Amino acid sequence: MTFLPFILTILLLLTFNGHAISASVRPTPASADSQRDALAAFKKGHFDQVVRIFENLPPGQDPPRELLKIGVEGYVRVGRPETAFKTYLKLIPSGQLDDPRLLREIAGAFITSHVRAAEEYVRIAAYTALKDGADPQMTPVLEDGLFDSSALVRALAAEGLGRTLVASTSSKPSSALTALKRALQDPAPAVRIAAITALGDTGDQSVLDVLRRIARADEGALPVFASAALVKLGHAEAFDDILSTATLPDPNARMAAIGLLGRLKVSRGFSALSQSVYDPEPSVRAFAAGALGEFGTPESAAPLTHAIGDEDPRVRSIAAASLGRLQVPHARPLLWQAAKDPVDFVRAGAVEGLLRIGDGEASLVARELSKHADPSVRGAVAQAIGLSRYKQGVPLLDLLRQDLQPQPRLMAARALGRMARREALPVLKPMLQDSDTAVRVTAAGSLLQVLRQPK
């Protein structure tokens, strides 16, 4: 009598375990039917139906992999990237090899689903990601951005269109060129400047006449940008107009001209550029410090050595970062002196400069600044790591992406994209679940940049 309950218990356990093993090996009839129906709906483009099927699955049921994959793609198509990513994590748990195609689709949906968000700062994050990505497939979305109510969003869309046209290896879409030409009539000067710059970068000679009209007729900074576009299109005589603008009484015009001298890198502009570190306006001197770094010649070290001792902290910070861009070893003592500056933003600039020349000890200063009470300083540290592309900086960015304030997290997300290293994937993926929408969108843009890199 005592043996029978024992036998029954064993039989029950075996039956239960057998069902558990069977359920894990093959889908139940219900999930098999759901998978068939979801696949049929997906093929017909009925993505809302795919989502309904997926969300009506019995509670507690583990869907088979193919059904999970269809669910991810369905959520992407209906513009629910957050849910798509949660489903993706069920399909590919942490520690398993990612599916780059699915991950790209999810990241793209994070961006495109927020290009019309009610909050301007979210749209700015989305169009910044589109601009940085320069994906020709996003051309229609960028064209649509030129109608946004925000001037900054429209400027980002124009810049993104220019980058996309330059990056396009196939025939360049005429609609993008038409959109940029239309943006030349935008009421906001910043948008017109972005459109002028973009058109100059495309190499399209059909815009010569309109650029010449802007260079002759407009006031303020617009003519100098039109002249720069003409130079890029092969009309070197327009460079004289930029040199003349660099000496005008209007500081805004001088700043524009000096910035363009750095970008164009024409040797006969170096003298005017190097003299600009003595300009009476601090903002002009700061532009000069940045332009000297962009110019990139070793001769820039002498004027930057003067600028790193400037009375204005912004000038000192930019000069320190620019010195690092020159890759001159003798700049190290100056940069370490700047790393001890009483102003923390100057120290962040020095960190960027030191990391650019490969001085890993600067990471100790970066770690110290990453604990600063001011979130903007912590964000500046993330930016310094990203701009320097310091390959050992990913762990520190991992710490900053867990910051309590959104600004350092957003800057960390963008920095990881600038570094474009595969090691950033495990850091970026959790940021797709950040509490701040702009951080999620920025992380998605960086994820796309990382996924472009070879394994």
Phi and psi in degrees as a GROMACS rama.xvg file:
@    title "Ramachandran Plot"
@    xaxis  label "Phi"
@    yaxis  label "Psi"
@TYPE xy
-76.9139  -18.9966  THR-2
-80.2275  -29.8696  PHE-3
-64.1289  -47.4428  LEU-4
-59.5597  -35.0376  PRO-5
-63.7797  -43.5301  PHE-6
-63.403  -42.8578  ILE-7
-61.3172  -39.9971  LEU-8
-62.7384  -43.6794  THR-9
-62.2918  -43.7389  ILE-10
-62.931  -40.7611  LEU-11
-63.3257  -43.2641  LEU-12
-63.0765  -41.9048  LEU-13
-65.3451  -39.3427  LEU-14
-64.9132  -45.475  THR-15
-61.3871  -47.7543  PHE-16
-64.0992  -35.9242  ASN-17
-62.4732  -42.8137  GLY-18
-63.9574  -39.9559  HIS-19
-63.3342  -42.5712  ALA-20
-67.0062  -41.6322  ILE-21
-62.2279  -41.8977  SER-22
-65.2995  -31.7754  ALA-23
-80.0187  -21.0268  SER-24
-87.3865  -41.4311  VAL-25
-132.327  148.881  ARG-26
-68.2074  151.307  PRO-27
-68.4739  160.599  THR-28
-55.2551  -36.8528  PRO-29
-62.0164  -45.2212  ALA-30
-70.5541  -31.2618  SER-31
-65.5328  -42.771  ALA-32
-63.9174  -41.7727  ASP-33
-63.3314  -40.4962  SER-34
-63.6929  -42.7612  GLN-35
-63.9838  -44.6796  ARG-36
-66.3867  -40.9561  ASP-37
-65.1762  -40.9028  ALA-38
-64.8246  -41.486  LEU-39
-62.8147  -43.1861  ALA-40
-65.2063  -39.7179  ALA-41
-63.8829  -43.2521  PHE-42
-62.7502  -30.3766  LYS-43
-84.809  -4.09507  LYS-44
80.3962  16.4095  GLY-45
-91.4899  72.6244  HIS-46
-71.5189  -30.7109  PHE-47
-61.3754  -37.9769  ASP-48
-67.4426  -38.471  GLN-49
-57.3417  -46.1128  VAL-50
-63.8202  -41.1413  VAL-51
-62.6165  -43.648  ARG-52
-60.1912  -44.8698  ILE-53
-65.061  -39.4684  PHE-54
-80.7171  -11.4663  GLU-55
-99.2139  10.5982  ASN-56
-63.9901  146.705  LEU-57
-57.4121  139.94  PRO-58
-60.5383  141.94  PRO-59
82.9111  -5.55166  GLY-60
-83.402  133.116  GLN-61
-89.8886  107.829  ASP-62
-66.3542  149.829  PRO-63
-66.1991  163.215  PRO-64
-58.3567  -43.1046  ARG-65
-63.8392  -36.6887  GLU-66
-69.264  -38.3191  LEU-67
-61.1154  -41.8958  LEU-68
-63.6827  -42.1125  LYS-69
-64.1463  -38.0624  ILE-70
-62.8122  -43.1147  GLY-71
-57.4011  -49.5394  VAL-72
-67.687  -33.6211  GLU-73
-64.3935  -45.9134  GLY-74
-62.6115  -37.3869  TYR-75
-61.0005  -45.7647  VAL-76
-67.3057  -29.0441  ARG-77
-92.536  7.09691  VAL-78
77.0059  36.5968  GLY-79
-121.909  68.8686  ARG-80
-65.5046  -32.8317  PRO-81
-60.2767  -45.5273  GLU-82
-69.4952  -35.2904  THR-83
-59.694  -41.0311  ALA-84
-70.3867  -38.3307  PHE-85
-61.3375  -39.8952  LYS-86
-68.1298  -37.4518  THR-87
-59.8745  -38.4305  TYR-88
-68.3066  -24.7053  LEU-89
-75.8929  -36.487  LYS-90
-69.7797  -44.3088  LEU-91
-129.076  88.8261  ILE-92
-63.1246  164.355  PRO-93
-56.734  136.551  SER-94
99.0151  -17.4054  GLY-95
-91.5396  160.733  GLN-96
-65.7042  134.383  LEU-97
-73.6949  158.583  ASP-98
-99.3758  99.2342  ASP-99
-58.1499  -37.2466  PRO-100
-64.2866  -48.2011  ARG-101
-63.5017  -41.1653  LEU-102
-64.0265  -37.9766  LEU-103
-63.5839  -42.2756  ARG-104
-63.0947  -42.2208  GLU-105
-64.3822  -46.7297  ILE-106
-61.6978  -42.6843  ALA-107
-61.5688  -38.6401  GLY-108
-67.9878  -34.1578  ALA-109
-57.2727  -37.6095  PHE-110
-78.6124  -53.758  ILE-111
-67.1048  -27.1122  THR-112
-75.7103  -6.78593  SER-113
-119.815  9.46159  HIS-114
-70.7318  -14.8917  VAL-115
-119.122  27.341  ARG-116
-60.8017  152.25  ALA-117
-67.035  -32.6427  ALA-118
-84.255  128.971  GLU-119
-61.7933  -39.8459  GLU-120
-64.9719  -28.7537  TYR-121
-72.5392  -41.6413  VAL-122
-64.6967  -37.1288  ARG-123
-61.1294  -43.7021  ILE-124
-62.5344  -41.0476  ALA-125
-65.6825  -44.543  ALA-126
-76.6018  -24.4377  TYR-127
-65.422  -42.4225  THR-128
-64.0203  -40.9754  ALA-129
-64.9355  -40.5725  LEU-130
-62.8708  -47.2895  LYS-131
-65.2926  -32.5763  ASP-132
-74.8968  -34.0134  GLY-133
48.4095  47.9171  ALA-134
-92.9346  118.153  ASP-135
-56.3159  -26.9598  PRO-136
-67.7763  -18.7331  GLN-137
-91.548  7.92407  MET-138
-54.5152  -47.1267  THR-139
-59.6494  -36.1739  PRO-140
-68.5846  -40.6983  VAL-141
-65.523  -39.9608  LEU-142
-61.1764  -41.1243  GLU-143
-63.1609  -33.4566  ASP-144
-63.3017  -20.6037  GLY-145
-70.4633  -8.27026  LEU-146
-104.012  4.62317  PHE-147
-64.4063  153.223  ASP-148
-73.12  -19.5102  SER-149
-90.2417  127.337  SER-150
-63.6681  -36.424  ALA-151
-66.4355  -40.6385  LEU-152
-63.4938  -42.5412  VAL-153
-63.2606  -39.1426  ARG-154
-64.8223  -41.8596  ALA-155
-63.5559  -39.2413  LEU-156
-64.4826  -41.1803  ALA-157
-64.3073  -44.1648  ALA-158
-63.5993  -40.3977  GLU-159
-64.0693  -39.1818  GLY-160
-62.0708  -42.0651  LEU-161
-60.9815  -46.3492  GLY-162
-64.2599  -38.0746  ARG-163
-66.0277  -40.9545  THR-164
-64.4523  -39.5987  LEU-165
-66.9918  -38.5316  VAL-166
-76.5633  -19.7766  ALA-167
-67.5278  125.426  SER-168
-90.8526  -20.4088  THR-169
-90.3405  -168.464  SER-170
-63.4846  135.765  SER-171
-75.8255  130.417  LYS-172
-63.1655  126.153  PRO-173
-65.1979  -27.0255  SER-174
-63.3071  -34.9213  SER-175
-67.5476  -42.9531  ALA-176
-63.5982  -41.4797  LEU-177
-62.2228  -41.453  THR-178
-63.6276  -41.1491  ALA-179
-67.0325  -38.7444  LEU-180
-64.8572  -37.1379  LYS-181
-66.0604  -34.8892  ARG-182
-66.3941  -15.6345  ALA-183
-65.367  -16.1736  LEU-184
-98.835  5.65797  GLN-185
-61.2664  142.648  ASP-186
-67.5972  -20.5231  PRO-187
-91.304  123.977  ALA-188
-56.561  -36.1712  PRO-189
-62.3238  -36.0244  ALA-190
-70.5311  -42.7533  VAL-191
-63.0647  -40.0684  ARG-192
-62.8586  -43.9206  ILE-193
-62.1398  -39.2167  ALA-194
-68.3501  -41.775  ALA-195
-59.9111  -47.9461  ILE-196
-61.3793  -43.961  THR-197
-62.7415  -43.0126  ALA-198
-65.1019  -35.8787  LEU-199
-65.6179  -35.4878  GLY-200
-71.7872  -25.562  ASP-201
-73.1696  -22.9467  THR-202
79.3393  10.9856  GLY-203
-79.3209  115.525  ASP-204
-74.8247  -10.5151  GLN-205
-69.9228  -11.0906  SER-206
-98.2295  5.02106  VAL-207
-57.6426  -46.8101  LEU-208
-62.2992  -44.3834  ASP-209
-68.0271  -35.577  VAL-210
-67.3082  -38.4663  LEU-211
-64.164  -38.8468  ARG-212
-63.4942  -42.3998  ARG-213
-65.3309  -41.7355  ILE-214
-63.3858  -30.995  ALA-215
-89.8011  -37.541  ARG-216
-98.8014  -34.0999  ALA-217
-78.5049  161.78  ASP-218
-112.289  171.247  GLU-219
76.9926  -142.901  GLY-220
-84.7162  -17.2174  ALA-221
-56.6134  -46.0969  LEU-222
-58.8429  -37.2676  PRO-223
-69.0524  -34.7633  VAL-224
-69.7181  -36.6216  PHE-225
-64.2237  -40.0239  ALA-226
-63.0201  -40.8032  SER-227
-63.7192  -39.9798  ALA-228
-63.1276  -39.4788  ALA-229
-63.7667  -39.172  LEU-230
-61.4865  -43.8784  VAL-231
-65.8765  -25.9395  LYS-232
-87.0093  7.39028  LEU-233
100.398  10.7234  GLY-234
-107.247  83.6316  HIS-235
-63.2573  -24.0952  ALA-236
-63.7512  -22.7166  GLU-237
-69.7237  -15.3111  ALA-238
-64.4824  -30.0663  PHE-239
-61.4201  -34.7951  ASP-240
-65.7487  -34.8298  ASP-241
-67.9837  -43.35  ILE-242
-60.4045  -39.8903  LEU-243
-65.995  -39.8942  SER-244
-64.9641  -29.4505  THR-245
-64.9754  -10.7116  ALA-246
-115.75  7.90313  THR-247
-70.8325  156.626  LEU-248
-65.3961  -29.6678  PRO-249
-71.1081  115.183  ASP-250
-63.7574  -31.7994  PRO-251
-65.3634  -40.8653  ASN-252
-65.4377  -39.5142  ALA-253
-63.8676  -42.3127  ARG-254
-59.8578  -45.345  MET-255
-60.8748  -45.6783  ALA-256
-63.7444  -42.1323  ALA-257
-66.7761  -42.7132  ILE-258
-59.3958  -39.817  GLY-259
-71.9966  -31.9093  LEU-260
-60.6286  -37.7818  LEU-261
-67.5961  -39.3232  GLY-262
-73.3661  -40.2292  ARG-263
-73.665  -28.7979  LEU-264
57.8694  37.7379  LYS-265
-86.5188  126.977  VAL-266
-58.036  -37.3846  SER-267
-74.1743  -2.06124  ARG-268
-93.2104  -6.07335  GLY-269
-65.7158  -38.4572  PHE-270
-60.1039  -47.1571  SER-271
-63.9445  -37.6582  ALA-272
-66.2534  -45.6685  LEU-273
-66.8336  -30.5575  SER-274
-72.9245  -19.4651  GLN-275
-71.8011  -12.6302  SER-276
-71.6185  -7.89249  VAL-277
-103.837  8.45615  TYR-278
-60.079  145.685  ASP-279
-67.2332  -22.1177  PRO-280
-91.4057  123.658  GLU-281
-58.3982  -37.4938  PRO-282
-64.7071  -35.8208  SER-283
-68.885  -40.8287  VAL-284
-63.8157  -36.6068  ARG-285
-65.481  -42.0293  ALA-286
-61.0332  -41.2556  PHE-287
-62.6204  -41.2806  ALA-288
-62.0606  -42.8379  ALA-289
-67.4726  -41.1062  GLY-290
-66.346  -34.1119  ALA-291
-64.7797  -38.296  LEU-292
-66.6083  -38.965  GLY-293
-69.8611  -35.0658  GLU-294
-57.7863  -43.2203  PHE-295
82.4644  4.93924  GLY-296
-86.1073  147.315  THR-297
-57.8017  -26.7241  PRO-298
-63.8139  -16.421  GLU-299
-68.6473  -16.3974  SER-300
-62.4668  -37.5288  ALA-301
-64.1836  -53.3921  ALA-302
-64.7592  -31.1911  PRO-303
-71.099  -31.0016  LEU-304
-61.6808  -36.9541  THR-305
-68.5527  -43.9199  HIS-306
-66.8289  -29.8617  ALA-307
-70.095  -12.8307  ILE-308
-103.078  12.9348  GLY-309
-61.4758  152.052  ASP-310
-70.8952  -22.0812  GLU-311
-90.1512  125.462  ASP-312
-64.2294  -31.5496  PRO-313
-64.6368  -39.4991  ARG-314
-64.1898  -43.5349  VAL-315
-61.9411  -42.9831  ARG-316
-62.8177  -47.5859  SER-317
-67.8219  -37.7731  ILE-318
-62.9822  -38.9477  ALA-319
-63.8123  -45.1634  ALA-320
-63.5878  -40.3908  ALA-321
-66.7859  -37.3274  SER-322
-59.3898  -37.8485  LEU-323
-64.2955  -34.5988  GLY-324
-65.4232  -25.6911  ARG-325
-74.7907  -18.6367  LEU-326
59.1929  40.7412  GLN-327
-103.819  121.083  VAL-328
-59.6311  -34.3027  PRO-329
-69.7621  -3.05836  HIS-330
-81.0687  -12.6796  ALA-331
-56.5226  -48.1496  ARG-332
-59.7478  -39.0866  PRO-333
-63.8343  -40.3088  LEU-334
-69.3121  -36.798  LEU-335
-68.9518  -30.767  TRP-336
-65.8029  -41.5526  GLN-337
-67.0362  -28.7026  ALA-338
-67.7768  -12.2057  ALA-339
-106.477  11.0084  LYS-340
-59.7595  145.061  ASP-341
-66.7055  -18.4037  PRO-342
-95.9333  124.026  VAL-343
-65.8225  -32.12  ASP-344
-67.7539  -30.2152  PHE-345
-67.5353  -39.9755  VAL-346
-62.4691  -37.8919  ARG-347
-64.9155  -40.3623  ALA-348
-61.9655  -39.1027  GLY-349
-66.072  -36.7178  ALA-350
-59.7246  -46.1034  VAL-351
-59.0125  -46.4438  GLU-352
-61.1562  -44.3686  GLY-353
-67.0176  -41.2414  LEU-354
-66.1159  -32.9244  LEU-355
-63.8892  -33.0897  ARG-356
-92.5622  9.13353  ILE-357
84.4708  19.4472  GLY-358
-88.4945  94.5668  ASP-359
-64.7783  -20.9669  GLY-360
-63.5722  -20.5007  GLU-361
-65.0219  -18.7637  ALA-362
-63.7309  -25.5644  SER-363
-66.7818  -40.039  LEU-364
-67.0665  -40.4308  VAL-365
-60.8578  -42.6415  ALA-366
-64.8678  -38.8418  ARG-367
-63.4844  -45.0183  GLU-368
-69.218  -25.5735  LEU-369
-68.2345  -11.7817  SER-370
-103.314  9.87831  LYS-371
-63.703  149.203  HIS-372
-67.7508  -27.0516  ALA-373
-86.6306  118.829  ASP-374
-63.278  -26.2738  PRO-375
-69.1636  -30.8925  SER-376
-69.7357  -42.2308  VAL-377
-62.0619  -38.5098  ARG-378
-65.3207  -37.1232  GLY-379
-64.2951  -33.6202  ALA-380
-65.0018  -44.5789  VAL-381
-59.8192  -42.7568  ALA-382
-62.7307  -41.4651  GLN-383
-61.0344  -41.634  ALA-384
-66.4117  -42.4613  ILE-385
-65.6817  -44.7319  GLY-386
-67.6041  -33.4104  LEU-387
-79.7881  -15.9862  SER-388
54.2869  39.9514  ARG-389
-71.1456  113.005  TYR-390
-66.6606  -24.2836  LYS-391
-87.784  10.0649  GLN-392
-86.5702  -6.42057  GLY-393
-60.3978  -44.2768  VAL-394
-59.0429  -37.6417  PRO-395
-69.3696  -37.5182  LEU-396
-66.0155  -30.5896  LEU-397
-63.3272  -38.5902  ASP-398
-67.392  -42.467  LEU-399
-69.3067  -26.1373  LEU-400
-73.2083  -9.70787  ARG-401
-100.77  9.31781  GLN-402
-58.6218  152.366  ASP-403
-75.1717  -19.5191  LEU-404
-103.651  144.127  GLN-405
-68.4212  -30.0531  PRO-406
-60.4858  -50.4094  GLN-407
-62.8033  -34.7393  PRO-408
-65.4222  -43.2013  ARG-409
-63.4859  -43.1928  LEU-410
-65.7232  -36.0419  MET-411
-65.1452  -40.9402  ALA-412
-62.2242  -44.1755  ALA-413
-69.8999  -36.9911  ARG-414
-61.3417  -38.7943  ALA-415
-64.1555  -33.1265  LEU-416
-70.4019  -38.6128  GLY-417
-64.1082  -35.7513  ARG-418
-70.5925  -31.571  MET-419
50.0872  51.806  ALA-420
-117.624  140.102  ARG-421
-60.7506  -26.1018  ARG-422
-63.6004  -15.6668  GLU-423
-78.8393  -15.4286  ALA-424
-56.019  -49.3151  LEU-425
-64.7167  -20.6704  PRO-426
-84.3358  -37.6379  VAL-427
-75.1278  -37.0136  LEU-428
-58.1136  -45.1106  LYS-429
-62.467  -23.3838  PRO-430
-72.4701  -13.7385  MET-431
-70.8533  -8.62311  LEU-432
-113.604  17.6874  GLN-433
-61.2953  152.801  ASP-434
-72.01  -19.2413  SER-435
-100.259  128.068  ASP-436
-61.7679  -43.285  THR-437
-62.6452  -34.6257  ALA-438
-66.8039  -43.0716  VAL-439
-60.97  -44.3583  ARG-440
-64.6792  -43.5058  VAL-441
-64.2994  -42.01  THR-442
-61.7307  -38.0643  ALA-443
-63.5369  -42.5303  ALA-444
-62.2977  -41.7036  GLY-445
-67.3247  -36.4475  SER-446
-60.1033  -40.7948  LEU-447
-63.7515  -39.234  LEU-448
-66.0045  -38.9805  GLN-449
-67.548  -40.1051  VAL-450
-68.0958  -17.909  LEU-451
-73.5509  -20.0367  ARG-452
-75.8972  145.065  GLN-453
-65.7012  152.826  PRO-454
